[in-house]
Amino acid sequence: MTPEKYLQKIREHADELRRAYADRWPRMMRKEAVEHFRDGFRQGGFIDKALEPWDVTRRQMVPFNGTLGRYTPLLSKTGALMSSIDGVTEAGAVRMYSTSSHAQYHNEGARIPVTQRMKGFFWARHKETADRYGKDNAEALFWRNMALTKKRELRLPKRRFMSHSEALMEKIYAAIKKDLRRIMDL
């Protein structure tokens, strides 16, 4: 196709291209991004060119009983952090965000001060697990050690789940290219 014919096609489809740029493509980008970031939770890491697995948690190292031991680092039985991922569409762009109050701590890592309230929670979990399984199980010892810790802060390692991703950009580019070909009858 010559450049003149290509320009003619652009002029013919200008209104539809403007609508796609302003509305349809940002919605496509949002959908792809939300699914991409949630898929990272399912796979247990951040997906860029390859999967960057998250650090293993102590919960995974200690043989926790019940459902707690089965989840990957950022997953829980509620799936709240994964479900909190969303985006806002604008003309030609998308802004992704998480509604979870602790998302930034997980995504960037943090140091959290140990409070008396936290120690009370650790003792309650110790009592709950020790009463249910006996005093010598690994989960009860884990909670007891957390309650007795002398540390003034806990380190939450960086487990990036939402950031720039080459794999996501390739998916978005392919989806827009496919829609552009459809619009232009190429």
C-alpha positions, 0 to 999 in steps of 0.5 A: 500500500502506498503512503497516499492510499494509507493516508486516504484510509486514515482520513476515511476512518478518522472518526472511528480512530478518534473514538478508539483512541479516546475510549475503546483502547484505554478500556482494552488496556485497563482490562489487559493490565488488571488481568496481567497483574492478577495473573502474577498473583496466581503464578506467585510473582511479578511477570515482566519478560519472565516471572520474577518469583516473590520471596518465600514467606515464613508462613510457607517455611513453617508447616502451617496447618489448614489453608494458611500454608497453601497460599503463595506469598501475597495471596490469602483466603480472601484474595483482597489484595489481588481483587483491589487492583483496578484502573481509571481510563482517560483519553488514550491512557490508563492509570492503574491503582490498588484500593488496598491500604497495605498494597504499597507496603507489599509492592515496595517493601516496608519496615513496620514497628512492632506494637503491643496490639500486634503482640496481643494478636500473636499471643491470641494466634498462639493460644488458638493454634496451641489449643487446637493442635497441642503445644508442640506444633510448629505453627504454635511455636511460630506465633509464640516466637513472634509474640516474644520477639525483641525486634522493634520492627518487622521487615516486609520484603519487596514483593512487586506485583504492580509496575511497568512490565514489558510483557504487559506492554506487548499484550497491549500493543498486540491488542491495539494493533489487531483493533487498528487492522480491523478499523482500517480494513488491512 
